[in-house]
Amino acid sequence: MSFPYKTVLITGATSGIGLALAERMIEAGIFVIAVGRRQDRLDELASKHGRDKIATEAFDVSKLDALPAWASRMTSTYPSLDCIFLNAGFQRSVNFTSGAAEPPSARELSLLTEEMTTNYLSPLHTLTLFLPHLISLAPNPAAVVLVSSGLSITPLPRCPNYSATKAALHSLAWSLRCQLQGGDNTKHVRVVEILPPAVKTELHSRQEDLVREGKGDFGVELDEYIDETWKGLTDGEEEIMHSSLRGNLGEVEKERKGKWEAFVRHVRDSGLKF
């Protein structure tokens, strides 16, 4: 199947995976609403592709209080919006044993909260706010695309909070998909999850500790990653896992998901509604 969505909103669209996928969609004739915090990069995107192919929105999706009004404005301005691509996020190294003899500072605690807010609470609030609009498009296809991580399945101790935020997003994707597919008027809204491996993007190159150790530029080449991910999107996959992860994590997930689906059937058979 082809990628059926014609107007796609992408958060975190000024760098890395978000930017690369935005440009791939533009090449495919899809109108993109690029969302990011950096106005200069948004202006570059608009200048490169033209306002007939892309709209830009300078907005910080971590500002949860501002999300309701912004979401309302987006759906009013772009009534054809049929896919939201929730990609914005960042990663920090966190060592809970470093300085453990002293209570953490307010700044240290706020950094943990910021990571949780951007990586999980923001997409949670955003999809909740946009779902009524996407549901209203029935019977035309609509979608929520969540970018989690391979670390949602096997956490990396170096970035435990990041791994936990992506695990929460991964769990949310399963339950949200189940609810939407179980409703008579919501089956047209698909939930797609992208689980990247380490990819050469600013997610790593902007981390000072990794740069100091000479590890700020590692992972799969971005172009290679986007080629494979775009194929997964156009093939209609609901969980898009890169081939570098599929051999090990894919098998773990296949077994785990089978057990989860059996659990869901058991709960439904017991009469509990979702």
N, C-alpha and C positions, 0 to 999 in steps of 0.2 A: 504494500500500500504506500501511497505518497503521504507526505506531511500535509494534513488537510486544513491546517489553520492558516488564516489569511492575515490576521492582525495580532501580533505577539508582543507582549510587554516583558522586557527582560531587566531584572535588577542586577546590579554589579556589572553593567555593560561597558564600562570604560577600560577594562583590562582583562587579561587572561582568558579563561573559558567563556565568560559572558560576552566579551568583545568578539572573540573568534566566532562564536555561534551566531551572534547578531549579524556579522558580515556574511556568514554562510547563508543565513535566511534571506538577507537582502538579495544575494546573488540568485536565490531561488524564487524571487518575485514576491516575497512576503513583506508586508509593511511592519516595520519594527518600531516599537516605542522603547527607546534606550534610556534606562534610569541609572543615574550615578551621582556621586557627590562632586565630581571634578568638572566644573563648567568648561574649562579649556579643552578637555578631552571630548566632551560632548559636542563642542563647537567644531572640533576637528572631524568628528564622525559626520556631522550634518554637512559640512563643507565637502567632504569626500564623496558622499553618496547622494546628497540632494534632499530637500524637504519633501519631495514627492515620494521618497522611499523610506524615510526615517523621520521620526519625531524624537525630540530629546527632552528629558525631564531631569532637572537638577534637584535631587531630593535625597535626603538621608533616611533610609528605610529603618534605621535603628530608633528613630524618634516615634515611639509607639503612639504617643498622644496625638500626633499629627496624621497618623495613618487613616483614620476614618474619613476625614474631610478630603484627603488626597485621593483615596480610593473612589470616593463619590465623584470627584472631579474627573478622574480618569475614565470612568464608565460613561459619564455624561459627554465628555469630549470625544471619546472613541467608542461609540455604541457597537461597532463591529468587532471590538476586542473579543477574541475567542480562545486565547491561550495566555496564561501567565507563567513566566519562567523565573522561578525564585532561586537566584544564584548567588546573591551577595553574601559575603562571609569573610572571616579572617581567622588566622591561626596563630597562637602564641605557645611558646614553650613554657611549661610551668613545672617547677620542682617544689613539691610541698615540703621537702625535708630541708631545703635551703633556708637557713635562718629560723629553723623551727623552734629554737629556744626563746624567740621573741614573738609576741603577737603580730599578726600581719598588719600592715599599714592600711589606712582607708583607701589609698590609691591601689594597693595590691588587690584588695577585695573588689574595688570598682572595675578593675580590668577583667576579673573573672565574670562579673555581671555583664560587662559590655560584650564579651565574647558570647555568652549565652543569649543575650538580647538580639544581637545581629544574626547569629547563626541559627537560632531556633525560635525565639519568641516573635521576631519580626516576620519570618515566613508563616508562622502559625496565625498571627493576627491578619496578615495580608491575605492569605487564602480564605480565611473566614469572612473577611470583608468583601472579597470579589466573588465568592461562590454564588450568592443570589443572582448576580448578573449572569454568570456562566450557566447557571441552571435555567435562567429565563430564555436562553437561546435555543432550547429544545424545539424541534428534534435535530437541529444542526449540531455537528460535533464541537466539543469544547474540551479544554484540558488544563490541568495544573501540572507543571513540571517542577520537581524538587531536585536540587543538586545536593546530594549528601556526600558520601565518601566511602572508599573501601575501609577506612578506619571506623566506620559505623558498625562494622562486623568484627574486626580485630583491632582493638584500641592500641594506640602507640603511647607507651608510658611517658614519652617526652612531651606530648601535648594531650594530657588526659582530659582537660576541659573541652577542648575542640572535639576530641573523639566522642565524648559524652553528648555534646550538642548534635553531632551527626547521627549518633545512635538514636537519639530522640526523634530526629527527623525521619529516619528510616522506619522506626516503629509507627510513626504517624502516617506515613505513606501507606503502609499495609492496612491500617484501620480505616483511613479515609477512603481508600479504594473499595474496601469491603462495603462500607456504608453506601457509597454512591452507586455501586453496581447492584445493590439490593433494593434500590428505590425505583418505582415505576417511572418517575419523572426526572430521574437524575442519571440514568444509565449512559446518557450521551456525554457526560463529563468524565474523561479519563484521568487517571492519576499516573503519571510517568515519573520514575525516579532514575536519576543518573548517579552512578557511584564511581567517581574518578579514582584512579591511582594517584601517586605523586606525578604531577605534570609540571613542566618547566614554566612557571608563571610567577607573578609578584607575590603569590601566597607564601613562597619561600624566600624569594630574593629581597623582600622587605623586612625579613626577620633578622635583626642585628646579630643575634647569637649564632645563627646559621651562617651568616656572611663571615663572621669572625673565624669560624671553623672551616671556611672554604666550602661550605655545603649549601650555599644559597641558590645554586643552579643545578638541580638534579631532577630526575624523573623522565617521563615520556615526553618526547618532543611535542609541542602544542599542535602543530599542523597534523601530525600523525594521529594524535588523540582525537582531534576534531573530525578527521575523516571517518574514523571508526564510530564515533558517537553520532554523527549525522546519519550514517547508514542505519544505526539502531533506531533513530527517530523516524526515518522515512520507512523503515521496515515495520514500524508499529510495535516495537518492543515496549513492555511496561517497566522493565528493570534493565537498564543499560549498563553493563559492567564491562570494562575494558578487558581485552584478551589476556593482558598480563596478570589479571586477577582471577580470571574465570576458572583456571585449573584447580586452584585450591579453594578460594572463597566461594566460587560458584557451586562446588559440590557441597560445601558446608551449608550454604543458603538453600540449596535445593532440598536437602533433607529437613532442615529447620522449617522451611516454608510448608513442606508437606505435613509436618506435625502440627503446625499452626492451623492450617486449613482443616485438618481433622478435628482439632479442638473447636474451631468455629462452628463446624457442622454439628458437633456434639452439643454445644451450647444452644444452637438454634433448635435442634431437635428437642431440647428440654423445655422449649417454649419461651425462652428469653429473647426479647426483641432488641435489636441494635438501634 
